[in-house]
Amino acid sequence: MSTTALTATGPAATPTATDTPRRRRLRRSVWTRPGTLISAAVLVVALLWALIPQVFSSHEPNVGTFQPLLEPNATNWFGTDAVGRDLFTRVVWGTRESLTGAVIAVLVGLVVGTLIGLLAGTQRGWVDSVLMRFIDVLLSIPALLLSLSVIILLGFGTMNAAIAVGVTSVATFARLARSQVLSVAGSDYVEAAYGSGGTQWQVLVRHILPNSLTPVLALAALQFGSAILQLSTLSFLGYGAPPPTPEWGLIIADARDYMATSWWLTVLPGLVIVAVVCATNYLAQLIRKEA
Amino acid sequence: MTRQPLLEVTDLVVSYATAGGREVHAVNGVSLAVHAGQITAIVGESGSGKSTTAQAIIGLLPGNADIDAGEIRLDGRDLAGLSEKQWRGIRGTRIGLIPQDPNNSLNPVKTIGESVAEGLAVHRRGTAATRKARVLELLEQVGIDDPARRYDQYPHELSGGMKQRVLIAAAVALEPDLIIADEPTSALDVTVQKIILDLLDDMRRQLGIGILFITHDLAVAGDRADHIVVMQRGEVRESGYAATVLTDPRDPYTRQLLADAPSLAVADVHRRRPVPDGDAPPLLVVDGVTQRFGDFTAVDDVSFTVDRGTTHAVVGESGSGKTTLGRSIALFNQPTAGSITVDGTEITTLGRKQRRDLRRSIQLVYQNPYSSLDPRQTIGATVAEPLRNFTRSGKAEAATRVERYLDLVALDSGTAARRPAELSGGQRQRVAIARALILEPELLVLDEAVSALDVTVQAQILRLLDELQHELGLTYVFISHDLAVVRQISDTVSVMSRGRQVEAGPTERVFRAPESDFTRQLIDAIPGRRYRGGDLNLGL
């Protein structure tokens, strides 16, 4: 009976444009919208590329067997690069490297960030202050600068690049987790759980964690897309996987000298990255809204 | 009645389109009439369609709702199907609205004066100066002290009752013919409720306005209305003169409502009096308990004792300190001073470990069954949780216990597999009670445990509590703002006002011969005076 949420004074209430025109907005299920289906398809293809790249291409990813700098054609869908390697094959084989890196990056951010947020939110007091000031410091450093510094400390390589990217998202995860924990911890059912004789640990695991995790997981899905981008940026700059490993960022970096003459070397792998990132973002937004 | 009614609704059908593409008929063939200078009350429980009916009449249905059939005639003119522009000429000038919760119905960044003047300004009545004079006059009329000062104040500086007066002033500002009051007092304290209803009545008499009054409380409707329309699940169950409906109800549902309304007390919880054991020491002794938060004293020197197997009620309005006191007894608060002894154990000085152990014998039931159950856990897991914490019983054993306690609170065993979202408010509160009882505590603190429930559900829960007390020998501390309920369920009572205990004693004595003015005011404010038939039936 609470639908009369009039915010203005009764008689002067600003009328909402929802009544007399007989409109009926029947919501179509969000899971069958074209956007959802396309995004899901893109991700499924990317996943298959990462798992079984040999099925999608019979060429060699790291050895030049064609003429260099061929335009896209029937055999070489994305054309060939400066040393005659099939570009499509390299993109397909590079998927595993890029996706694994992104997964690791998200996991680092998710686990470390959530733990910090959980600790801060449940312990309060000086623990909260110290942890959150640390998070503030992390937030004040630009993401790229932070990941570069971490890489310099850890050394180059895919794994280290992934960890570096993960570190940049720790602050976001920690803040979100803390705010969720705070609102859940103040609820009646958490107090009732203490009232049932629950110890702090039991209440945390049974009630606080499950109820505050949904938005955090939705953020993880969203971070996945940006992690792919950040990883590609790092490899492009030369801090990630060493050549000749096929990796999306690296493929584009290799091609930058030929940008003016051979457009396909940068544009086509770039489009693949854009497609995957857009697809994950779309689905992540959907999960966040529906959850 | 030969005169044409001011508002006439005939066979109104309103349906909502839901997410699944289904249509739900919220209002199904409702007919009612409001006459000038009279009050028609729509009475119904939550989900009965009473608010939807009101929204349809003022043309403020939500976007997914539609009027499918029927007529809404104001002075003979059909309102269904008017354009938005035409509606603007009617809302405010012809039909005024008093919303349910005054606390979020005023724009917080506008002064009281601006809020009341808004309707006048929108409809271009007078100049700024004459509008101000009119607003001051209106504020005076609704009983706001020092209108000139209040004019420039903001909503947060006013109490809930004051805000509702302001909203009434805004509603009558354009002198409408009809006012729709949607549960105008359910967010207010009982004493304030009475004042606001008296004010509405005055306005009706002075200005000859017809009022459509929406309420869940049959007793309030009986006190105020000329006509009563009883609704259930979108349909009118009974309608007629208030006196006829209340004294000679035809419909079984109306009879049920009458029986369950605590303030009308036609039927009662039929309490079986506990046999007082003169020698046994009291289970709970509260002695000089004081709770301060900074400079603010929430509870000031409260003392009472509760015998084993009896119910002690703590009554008061919002801010009286009753909940703080209850939480201290339920081990969630450490009072600043004073002592609380349960079964000989002083509980205010316990350490964390001892306090946890004592939760086996002291349990709290919360007011809001929607927030006190973990939405992600099944009912079975929720009820079993105290067992898991305190006993080493195996899964099968715990499941049997859970089933037994669900049965005890009259829920079938299939409930264990469901989640809170699948249950109604009453069912949830039963679950909360089952969780509190599974450890077989001795003392149960019930913090407004039935206030959020519809009257029939409330009556069921009260009966349940009474049965459980008898079967298990439980002792209750029953915290409530509702004297009518307290009268039914309690043996002894403390009345609190602003942290002070203004009166304490056996319930019967307090109701029959209240010693303090405040208690007398509270008792006077119990609605249903008109049809209770002389004195309060104390049910004792």
Interface residues (C-beta under 8 A of the other chain):
Chain A: M1 S2 T3 T4 A5 L6 T7 A8 T9 G10 P11 A12 A13 P15 T16 A17 T18 D19 T20 P21 R22 R23 R24 R25 L26 R27 S187 D188 Y189 E191 A192 A193 G195 S196 G197 G198 T199 Q202 R206 H207 P210 N211
Chain B: A17 A19 G21 S46 G47 K50 S51 T52 A54 Q55 G59 L60 L61 P62 G63 N64 D66 G81 L82 S83 E84 W87 R88 R91 G92 T93 I95 G96 L97 I98 P99 Q100 N104 S105 L106 N107 S115 V116 E118 G119 A121 V122 V166 L167 A170 A171 A173 L174 P176 D182 E183 H216 A330 L331 F332 R356 R359 R360 Q363 L364 Y366 N368 S371 S372 L373 D374 P375 R376 Q377 E385 P386 N389 F390 A432 R435 L439
